[in-house]
Every structure is written in structure tokens, then in C-alpha cells.
């Protein structure tokens, strides 16, 4: 049984906190944390966490490293395409599964997010659940694809790629918590990211 499985022993703990606890534990125990490590702990049937986690990495100081938003966008796009075609489990090439982040930095980023995550338990709840399930979940996949496509061009502006990744984070969180209202918010923000790209490209 993985740690993600054992975390379900506490039915009072929101799904988001379960996911964060599992990844945070990896960051504290390991010098480097790869996507393969995360997949092993969370499982390969959970698309929500694997939209949410790249967003957390990009919104952390790690996301300021040139090229990181683009790599994370590719990862999100691969997940999103598999959601779009209706796969029930995801696949990533080994070259991406081996990509890793510093465990201490990952732990520090999640630690900073703890107050926000604790606050979110008061506003995030199951609602409009049909929007987080097939076939409507394909709308989430399309929005995530749009956000992922808009992130690389925005690397030219400081912190601008945070807009599409905030959208991706909301979409992933919505799937984790079965909160359709959050997925709608993520879709709106994803469209805003496309608008920002148009503004950057067209000047």
C-alpha cells in the first residue's frame, strides 16, 4: 500500500491535503523528487494531482528557472491529451518521469502553501460534481491544454506564466476535490492566459 492509499485512513482529511502530505513527505525524505516518485505514491489514475502539482512547482521559486515553465507545460499537455481521449490512467515517457526537483525546495514551497491549503478547506467542497466527471471532464482537459500552450510564450515576461499555471492549479484542484465551481474558475483563467499571450505577441 502506498502512502497515498494509507492517507485515506483519515476520512476527515480533505483530498487536497492528502495529496500535499504525500508529496511533502517525499520532499522531506529525498534529496531529489522525480515525477516517477510522485506517480508511485499517488498512483496513475489520478489526473487531478498531476495537473495541480506542476502548477505548484511553477508557482514556487523553482518556476523562476528559465525553461522550467516550458518543461512543466509539456508535462501538463501530455496529461491533458490523455484526459481528452478518455484514458483512465496516464502515461509519461521515461525522460519526463526522471525529471526531478530539489526535495528541500519542494518541501519549502509546500510549507509556504500550508496556510492557503488550510484556508481552502473552508471554501473547496464537492459541488457541480458532474463537471469533474466524463464526458464533461474533457472540458477541463481542453482548458488545461490551452493554459499549457500559453505558458511558454509568457516566459519572456517575469512571472507572467503564473497566470496559466494558476489556471492549471485550479483545474487540478477542482478534479481532486470534485469541485466543479473551481474547474469553471480555472477555465476562465485559462482563457485569460490566452488573452495575455495575444497581448504579448501582438504588442
N, C-alpha and C positions, 0 to 999 in steps of 0.2 A: 504493500500500500504506500503510495506516495504521500508526501506531506500535504499536498493539496487535498487528497482524499481524507486524511485524518483531520484536517481543519474543519470538515463538515460535521465533526462530532459535536461542535458547539453550534446549535441551531439558532442561537440568539445573535450570532455574529453575521453582519451583512456580507454578501458575496464579495464586494469590493475589498473589504478589509481582509478577507481570507486570502485573496489573490496577493494583496500587498504584503501580508505577513509571510507568505511562501517565498516571494521574491526577495524581500528584505532579509530573510534568514539566509538565503543563498549569498547575498552581498556581504553579510557578516562572516560567513564561514569560508568563503572562497576569495582568492586574490583577483581572479577574473571570472566573470559570469557570462556564459555564452547563451545564445538562443536555444541551443540543444539542451543546456541545463534547465532552462525555463520550461521547454517543451516536456522534458522528462517529469518535472514536478507538477505541472498544471495539466498535462495531457494534450492530445492533438485533436480534440473535438471542441475546444473552446476558442471560438474566433474572437469573442469579446475581449478577453485579456490580451490577445496578441494584436489587437488594434490599440488598446489602452496603453500597453507597456512601451511600444515605440514612441508614443506621444509623451510619456513621462520622461523617457531618455532625452528626447529632443528638447523638452522644456526645462531640463536640468542644465547645469553648466557644460555637460558633455555635448549638448546640442550646439554649442558655440564653436566647436571644432570644425573647420572647413571640410566639407564633404560628408559629414555625418548626417545632416538632414536628407541629402540625396540618397544615401545608402538606406536610411530608415524609410524613405518614400518607396524605394524599390521593394522592401520587405512588406510594407503595408499594401502595395499594389498586388503583390503575389497572393497575399491572404484574401484581398478583396475580390480578385478574379475567381478564386476558388469558391468563395461565398456566392458569387454571381451565378456560377454554373451549377450551384446546388450541391457541392460536395459536403459531406457530413464530417469529414476530417481533413486536416490540411497537410500540405507537403511543402518542404523548402529544400533547395539544393544544399549539399554539404558545405559549399563555400560560404553560404549565408548562415547556416546553423553553427558554423565555427566562429562567426563574428562574436566578439565579446566586449564587455565594458569592464572598467575597473570596479571591483566589488565595493571598495570603500566609497567611491563616488556614487555608486548606485544606492548604497545604504544611506549616505548623506542626503541624496536627493529625496528618497522616500521619507526620511526622518523629517525633512522640511515640509513635506506634504501631509504629515500626520494630522496636524490641526485642521487642515482643509478636509481631509478624508473623514475625520470625526464629525465635522460640521455637516458634511454631505449626508450622513446617515439620517439627518432630520428632514432632508428635502428630497432625497432619492428613494423611490419606492416603486414597487410594481404598479404600473398603470399603462393603459393603452398597450397591453402586452402583445396584441396582435401585430403591432408594428415591428416587434422584435423577432417574429416568427415567420417562417416561409409561408407564402411567397413574398410577403412584404419586406422581409429582411433583405431582399435583393435591392431595395431602395437604399438601405444602409450601405450595401456594398458599392453601389454606384456613387453615392456621396463620398465614401472613403476613397474610391478611385480618383474622383475629381480633386479631392483635397491632396492626395498623394501627388497627382500630376502638377498641382500648382505650387508645391513646396520648393522643388529645385530652382525654378526661376527667381524665387524670392530670396534665395541665399545672397543675392547681391545687396540686399538691404539688411542692415543689422536687425535681428530679432523678428523680421517680417515673416519668416517661415513658421513662427509660433502661431500665427493665425490658422493656417490649415491644420497644423498638428493639434491645436486646441479643438478643432472640429473633429478630428480623428479620435481624440481622447473622449469627447462627449459621446461619439458613436459607439466606441468600445464600452464605455461605462453604461450606456443605455442597454447594450446587449447583456452585460454582466448582471445588471440589476433588473432586467426585463422592464425597463422604464422607457416606454415609447415617447414620452414627452422629451426626454433627453436626446433621443435619436433625432427628433424633429429639430431641436436646437442645434444639433451637430450638422444637420443638413443645411440649415440656414447659414451657419458659419462657413460651411464648405463653399457655398455659393459666394459668400463674401470674399473668400480666399481667391476664387476665380476672378472676381471683380478687381481685386488688388493686383493680380497678375496682369490683367488687361491694362490697368493704370500704369504699371511699371513698364510694360512693353511698348505701350502707345505714347507714354510720356505725357 
